[in-house]
Amino acid sequence: MILTVLSENEASGNFLAEHGLSYLIEYKGEKLLFDTGHSDVFLKNAKQLNINLDEVETVVLSHGHWDHGNGLKHLKNKKLICHPYAFIKRYRKSDGNYIGLNTCFLDLNKQFKLIDTRKPYYITEEIIFLGEIPRLNSFESQTTSFINEYDKDDFVKDDSALAVIQNNEIIIVSGCAHSGIVNIIEYAKKVSGLQKVKAVIGGFHLLSNNEQTQKTIQYFQNENIQEIYPSHCTNLSAKNAFQSVLKIKQVKTGMTFTF
């Protein structure tokens, strides 16, 4: 599997960066776009990398936040896979700012071949959109700083991820992990029927070196996960906590990783 970082919070070389995430994933002849960031930065970086996104037929939206999906306005005539809750209106509690998508369900339904599902969806036999992630442990997704259009706490139930099966091992690709990166991994194991996790890359939604971060690190140790790429919404203090115990790798726009 080859993963190219088209948009991230940090840039390498002469590439552009923004607060957001967009990965191009290539595996056994399948090319798919995982998130689009919030602008056309992913397109500009793809052009610099000589990547033709017209060849991509499938787009996966990890969840309905502006920094992962507002770039969708620059694409059309592709298959779009997401959770149905990705289209609700949502706001930040602290300042009331709107943080949802700037494109509604009806417009995206016209723009794409839309597949919205809570259940796992097999893009290929070896690439799985996990759908709604069960929140089963006691240390992840316990509080939220968001509210939805109904003025209720928004725990981002649409937050999902990809599980890629390679040589009877799983590679996890996460957008933000609002559902909890450990919950995601455990569900990927259940859905795939495999227990060995080769790599985890993407947002871990760890905002400080707190109890959740420490329990997450302990989980990664117990699972003996060797390739760890925390990015995007993983705070520097959380990354430092990981680095003090486990070997992690930086993720910046323009980078390509081969698994």
JOBELBEL-V745107 format. One record per pair of residues at least 12 apart in sequence whose C-alpha atoms are under 6 Angstrom apart, sorted by sequence separation. I is the first residue (numbers start at 0). J is the second residue. If there is no record, write none. Layout:
I,J / I,J
This chain:
7,19 / 21,33 / 118,130 / 160,172 / 7,20 / 21,34 / 117,130 / 160,173 / 6,20 / 21,35 / 117,131 / 6,21 / 21,36 / 5,21 / 20,36 / 5,22 / 19,36 / 4,22 / 86,104 / 3,22 / 228,247 / 3,23 / 57,77 / 59,79 / 227,247 / 228,248 / 230,250 / 2,23 / 56,77 / 57,78 / 58,79 / 59,80 / 60,81 / 2,24 / 63,85 / 1,24 / 62,85 / 180,203 / 1,25 / 31,55 / 0,25 / 30,55 / 33,58 / 34,59 / 162,187 / 0,26 / 31,57 / 32,58 / 33,59 / 34,60 / 31,58 / 168,195 / 169,196 / 170,197 / 174,201 / 175,202 / 176,203 / 202,229 / 207,234 / 37,65 / 168,196 / 169,197 / 170,198 / 171,199 / 172,200 / 173,201 / 174,202 / 175,203 / 176,204 / 198,226 / 199,227 / 200,228 / 201,229 / 202,230 / 204,232 / 205,233 / 206,234 / 208,236 / 37,66 / 130,159 / 168,197 / 170,199 / 172,201 / 173,202 / 175,204 / 198,227 / 200,229 / 201,230 / 202,231 / 204,233 / 207,236 / 208,237 / 36,66 / 37,67 / 202,232 / 203,233 / 207,237 / 36,67 / 37,68 / 39,70 / 69,100 / 129,160 / 202,233 / 35,67 / 36,68 / 37,69 / 38,70 / 79,111 / 83,115 / 129,161 / 34,67 / 35,68 / 37,70 / 65,98 / 78,111 / 79,112 / 82,115 / 128,161 / 36,70 / 64,98 / 65,99 / 77,111 / 78,112 / 79,113 / 80,114 / 81,115 / 82,116 / 127,161 / 6,41 / 35,70 / 64,99 / 65,100 / 75,110 / 76,111 / 78,113 / 80,115 / 82,117 / 127,162 / 5,41 / 63,99 / 64,100 / 75,111 / 126,162 / 63,100 / 126,163 / 125,163 / 140,178 / 5,44 / 125,164 / 139,179 / 19,66 / 20,67 / 19,67 / 92,144 / 92,145 / 91,145 / 90,145 / 90,146 / 89,146 / 89,147 / 88,147 / 89,148 / 88,148 / 85,157 / 84,157 / 138,211 / 82,157 / 62,157 / 62,158 / 61,158 / 61,159 / 61,160 / 61,174 / 8,231 / 11,251 / 10,251 / 11,252 / 9,251 / 10,252 / 7,251 / 7,252 / 6,252 / 5,252 / 4,252 / 4,253 / 4,254 / 3,254 / 3,255 / 2,255 / 2,256 / 1,256 / 1,257 / 0,257 / 0,258
